[in-house]
């Protein structure tokens, strides 16, 4: 319980510093440094709908100290899917105070088949819900959140 509270505080402090610490990694995706479970992470910051829709999809490797932080315009109940994701990804949903409200270990889905419509593909993807309104979501390489005891 103490580790979870300390982690929430560390994530909350990092989120508060988001605007000041974001540095461009690529022309359009800024990054920020955060400490999670005592380990330093470099997270891509996804604020716009296109970056959030793409997420970490299509990647065949996620650095053990990398990932993506999704910042939503306001708290909302949401769900993530493993769209075009060939590797496992962990997701933690956080409320406006940086507290973890849901964690999922998302597994790859069968790839889109030839001739499969976008609607059919999207409808078969498993949803991983936040449950409560989330202002942030954190994606890391599969198994990392469990390894950090979150």
N, C-alpha and C positions, 0 to 999 in steps of 0.2 A: 504494500500500500504506500509506504514511504517513497519507494523508487518511482511508482506511478505518479505521485504528487510532485516529486522533484522533476520528473520528466515533463509533466504538464507545465510546471513553472518555467523550465528552460525553454520549452517550445513557445509558451506565451510571451516570454521576454524577447525571443527571436522574432516572433510575429510583430511585436510592437515596434521593432527596429527595421521592419521590412522595407519601408520606403527609403530609409537612409542607407541601407546596406546593399541594395540590389546593384549588381554589376553585370554588364552585358557579356554573355558567353558567346552567343552567336548574334548576328545583327538584330534579332528580334526577341530573343528569350533571355531576360536577365537572370542572374543567379543570386543566391544569398547563402551565407554560412550559418549553420545552426548546430547546436549540440543536442544530440538525442541519446539518452541512456549513457552519457559520458563519452560518446564518440562524436567526432566532428564530421558533418555532412555538408556537401555542396549541392544545393537544390536549385533546379530550374524553377522559375516562378511563372506560373500560368495564370494570367489575369484576363486575357481576352477569350471570347467564345471559341475561336478557331484553334487556339493552342490547347484549350481545355478539352475540346472534342477529340483532338489528336492524342493528347496525353503522352504516354510513353509507348503508344501503339507502334508496331513495326520494328521495334528495337530487338536485337538479338542478344544484347548484353546491357546490364545496368551495373555501374560501378557499385561495389558494396558500400561506399560512402557517398553515393549519389542518389538522385531521385527527382521528384517534382512536387512542388507545393502549389496547390490550386487555391486561389483567392477569389471567392465569390463576392458579388456586389452587396449582398445582404444574406443573413442566415436563411437557409431553406433546407427542407428535407430533399435529399437527392439520392441517386444511385449511380454507381459506376458499372461498366461492363468491360469485358476483355476483347475489345474490338481490334482485330488484326494484331494480337499480342501472342507471339510464339513462346514466351517464357513466363514463369510465374511472377506475379507482382503482389506486394502487400499494399493495402490501403488503410489508412486511419483517418476517420472523420473527426474534426475538432469543432467545438462550439466557439462562440465569439470571445471567450476567455482563454482559449487555447487548451481546454480540457478535452481529452479523448472521449468521444461518445460512442464510437463503433470501430471495430478493427475486423478486416477480412483478409484471408490469404486467398487471393484470386488465382485460379488455375487457367492455363490456356484452353481455348475452345478449338474444336475442329476448324480448320481454315475454311474460308469462303470457297465454295465449289464453283467450278466453271458453270456459267449459266444461272447461278443463284442470284436472285434479285436482291437489291440492297434491303428492301423491306423484309424479305424472308430471312436474310442473314441477321438483321437487327433483331427480329422477333424471337429468334432462337437463342440469343445470348443470355446467359444467366445474369441477373441483376444482383449487385451487392449494395444494399441500402445503408444510408446514414441513420435511419430510424428517427432521430431527432433533427431539428434544424442545425445545419453545419455552415460555418463561415469559411472553413478551410478543409482541405483534404491533402493528405500526405501520401505519396506513392514512393515505395522503395523496392529494391530487388526482393524477390520472393524469399521468405524466411527471415529477413532482417529484423522485422518488428518482434518476432518471437525470440530471436537471439538477443535482442535488447531488453527482454522481459517486459514488453508492453502488453 
